[in-house]
Amino acid sequence: MTKIEINGASLAYDDAGSGSPVVLLHAGIADRRMWRAQVPVLAERHRVIAVDLRGYGDSELPPHAFAHHDDVAGLLDALELPRAALVGCSFGGAVAIDTALAHPERVASLALFGTAVSGNEWSEEANDLWDELVGETDPEDLAASAAGEVRFWVVGPGRRPADVDPELIRFAEEMDRRALASELTLSAVDMTELDPPAVGRLGELRVPVLVTAGAADVPDIGRLADRIAAEAPGAVRLPDVPDAGHLLPLERPDAVNAALLDFLR
């Protein structure tokens, strides 16, 4: 792990390999460790940078207002990288898209797995699924909140916890407890959102885009992948990854690694 000062805060990242740069951006329920199966494989051909977004994992909490997409550009500046491919999952995918819109000259391509999109509003179906699968949780009970989020996102609405590797559930809950604690602190700091948000600007993306989702993920995520593929001019929509929920890079690393190596080539 290395730390570097970006926009007034220290960001933690892993840096492996050499070649064309690839930056990995984690989900909001995780940290850079979710890419542990991708880093060694990609590093055989690329310089791979897996970063903890500000306030998450081993990165510092922000001292002042900030924007995650500006932090990504600041990281590229600090590492003297003119451009990089951005790979994102969930919230990390939203940050990747925002970076491509706010700093288009810095992004060579986007690979998006189960991505969120800034400005998107979740459907009533998603809200009803949350009520059905999770219900009310005490936000101060991090263990219960993490268990609920992992049930919703990692297991997904069409599977039971017994259908999923218990080690994946354990690791996801451990990462999410840490992420939830970070988000409680982050909520007290002003975060600058992309304005206007990405959901109405997907047609402005002018780089190659790879997008897919887990077949067991919440239906809204698959619909977002379809929308990106329909609206971003350079987008390719891969079929959903079978028997995979929201953290598909962790759950189905072979499929994700094969897709990434082919796309980044």
N, C-alpha and C positions, 0 to 999 in steps of 0.2 A: 504493500500500500504506500502511496505517495500522497502528500498534501500540498496544495498550491493555493495562493491567495488570489481570489477572483472577486472583483467588485465588493471588496470589504469583508469577505468571509473566506475561511479556509475550506476548500472542497477536497474530499478524499477520492482517489481513483487508483485503479490498477492499470498498468501500461505494459503490454506484452507484444512481442513480435516486431516485424518491420514490413514496410511496403505501404500501399495506399491506406490512409487512416480510416478507421471505423470507430464511431462512438456509440456505446451501448447505454440506453436510457431506461431505467427500471420502472416497474409499475408502482402505483401509489401505495399498494399493500406490501411492498417489498423494498429491497435495496440492491446494490450492485451485485450481491451474491447470487441473485436469481440467474445471472448469466454464466455461472460456473461451468456449465457444459459447453458454452459457445466460445469462451475466451481461448482455450488451448487449440481448438480446431481452427478458428479463424486466424489465430496468430501464426499459423503455418504459412499464410499468404499475405497477411495484412498487419499493420500496426493497430492493435486493438486497445481502446481506452474505455474501461467500464467505470462510470462515475457515480458517486452518490450525489443526488441532487441536493441543493442547499437545505439543511435542516434534517436530512435523512441519513441513516447509516452512521458513518464516521465523519460526515461533513458538519461544519459549524452551523449554528443557528444564525439567521441574518440579523445584523445590527440595525438595519434600516430597510426602507421599501426596496423591493427588488423584483426582477422578472426572471423566471427560470430560463426563458429563451435567450435572454441577454447573458445569463451565466454560461450557457453553452457556447455562445459566440466568444465570451471572455476566456473560456477554457481553450478554445482554438487559438486565440491570440497568444495566450501565455505559453502554449506549446509550439507556437510559430507554425501553425498549420493553416494554410490559406483556405482549404476546403476539406470536408470529410463526408463520408456516408454516415447517416444517422439511422440507428436501429432502435426502435422503441416498442415497448409493450404497455398497453393500457394507458395510464397517465403519462408514462414516458413517451408513448407514441404521440400524444397530444402535444407534449413539449417539442418533440421533433418536428411536427407539422408547423407549430407556431414559429420555431426557429427558421424553417424554410421560408415562411412568409415574411418574417421580420428582417431576416438577414439572408436573402436568397443567394447572394454571391458566395456564401460560406458553406452551402449544402450541395453535395454532389448527387446524392440520391437518398431515398427514404425507404426503409423496410419496416413495415408496421404489422405487429402481431397482436390481435385482440385490442386494437387501439381505441382510445377515447378521442374526442375532438372537442376543442374548446368552443363553448357556446352551445353545445348540444344539450337538449333537455331530454331526460329519461322518460320513457313512455309510461302510461298508466299500467300497462302490463308488467313492466319491470318493477314498479312500486308495489303492485299486488303480489308479485313473486317474492319480493323482500318480506312483505307481511306474512306470507304463507310459510316461507322457509326459515325466517329469522325472528320476525316480530320485534317487540320493544327490547332494547338493551340499554344498560346504564353506560353512558359514554366515559364515565370515570372508572368503570370496570374493564380494564384493557384486555384481560384474558377472555372475558365473555364477548366483548366487542370483536376481538380478533377471531374467535371461534365462529361467530356469526358471519363475519365477512368471508372467511375461508369457506364456510358452508355454501354461501351464496355464489362466490366467484370461482373458487378453485374446484369445488365439487360440481356445482352447477345445478340447474333445476331438474335435469333429466336423469341424474344419477343419485345414488345414496353414498354416504361416507364410506360404507364398506366396499364400494366399487373402486375406490381410489387408494393408491399406495399410502399406507399410514405414515411413512417417513416423509412423503411430500406434504401431507396435512400438518405434521408436526413442524416441519421446517417453515412452511408458509405461515403458520400461526406465530412462530417465533419472530419471523421477520415483520409480520403485521403488528404484533404488540409494540415493537420498536417504532414502526412507522406511525402508529396511532399516537404514541407519546410525543413524537416529533410534531405531528399535526396539531396537537393541542397547543404547543408552544408557537408554532407557525401562525396559528389563527390570530395571535395578538400583533402580528406584523403585517403591514400593508404589502400585498403582492400585486404588482402591476400586471393586469391581464392584457392580452393582445386585443387591440381595438381598431377596427371591428374584429370579432372573433373568427376563428378559422372555419366554423361550420358553414358560413355563407361565402367562403373564399376558396374553396377547394379547386375551383377552376383556374386559380392563379398559380398553382403549383406547376413549375416548369422543369421539373427534374423527373427521372425515372422513379416510379413508386411501386413497391411490392406490397400487397396487402392480403392478409388472410386472418382467420380466426379459428378458435377451437370449436368443433362441432357440438361440444357439450356446454359451451358458454351460454350466457344469458342472450336471448334472441336479439336484443337491441345491438349487441356488439357485431353480430353478423350483418345486420342491416346497415350499420355504419360502414363496414367493409364494402358492402355493395355500393353505398353512396359514394365513397371515395373512388372506387373503380369506375363509376359512371361519370363522375364530374372532373376528376384530375386527368388532364390530357395524356400523361405518360404512365398511367396506372395499369398494373396487371393484377388481376384478382385470382389468386390460387384457390383451389377448393378448400373448404374447411378441413382442418386436421382431425381425423376420426378420434373419438374417445379422448378428447382433450378439453380442459376447461380454460380459465382465463390466463393462467400462467403456463401457456403451452411451451415456451422455451425450456422450462424446467421439467414439464411432464412428458413432452415428446421431443427430446433434444435431437434425435436423429433426423426427424422430418424437418425441424427448423434449421439445423445445420446444413442439410442438403439444399434447402431452398435458398439460404443465405449465400452459400458458396457459389451456387449457380448464378444468382442475381448479381452478386458483387463482381463476378468475373467479367 
